């Protein structure tokens, strides 16, 4: 299916679980016993009755209503239903449990879904999903203050994250794509909307708006001159595919994000659906917003960093510096961001605005950290960063079309 799995441990004693790493959703969940209407998995399901640290959430818990799910009102426990664009659905009880990584680091009271009724296109090695989005129940939000960067962002390309009403997705702005030397703008009409793509590790192919997809595929087809596309295999549908035992020898693509470019070789753009065949690893959508999928993320470290931009009103310059994660998680950092009145850089507002104002989407004052200079203010800006691992590009395993 083209998914990447994480292997944390859950409960006491710890039980290994293999979860799909998904930056496009928030809920952490795994299949739990009893599970009468669940998909088949090869490893044993998590049994909450055998864990001394398992606690089901009450229907009266504030956390129970974070998902805004009507089924959560069924007491005494916090029932949930969580659905995905792929039509997969998990239903169960929202709970708290001890979560561990590599038997070295553990966290108590992590909120997760104990799924008792789960359906979808999962294989038998996938025991659930690790939600890594920006919403309040994701692993990133629950444990964010516990992690940080050790070696900075040397060699990384960064692009601003664009805040939108839906806090789950990591929106970025793609200006265009180059196929070899040919540059193709995101929109043939020339206009580009901020936040026109989001980064999703849970979606294998990169999904482009129809117009851009047609132009990119057409240019790739034009530049691959050493072989002819497959046109007589109904299993492949309308995909651009070639018969070859080894991956396509070019062309290289380049994703032009706001602020930086990401190189994409054939290992990131062509995938083998079956023996002797490689297909272009992108697809199309009628939506104006695309998805930067995990094929394109292969062999890249991708993360989120928050910068403090020191703005000098006299010099009219901005100088960014990376902010430690513990500062990001401080009281002045919240999900509802607004543009700085001088710089236009997005950052967190002050924390004295009333919740009712937030709910209405009203004006929110911008937080400026105190600085030594009278004419200087500091603002926070979130960015996504990409850094190649430096490892040899390895061929991907076969995936179903």
Helices and strands as residue ranges (DSSP letters): E 5-10, E 15-22, E 29-33, E 37-38, E 46-47, G 48-50, E 55-56, G 62-65, G 70-73, E 79-83, E 89-101, E 105-119, E 128-131, H 139-143, G 144-146, E 157-160, E 170-172, E 174-179, E 182-185, E 197-199, E 206-209, H 210-223, G 234-236, E 241-243, E 253-257, E 260-264, H 266-269, E 270-274, E 277-280, E 282-285, E 290-292, E 300-312, E 317-322, H 325-328, E 337-339, E 346-348, H 355-360, E 376-388
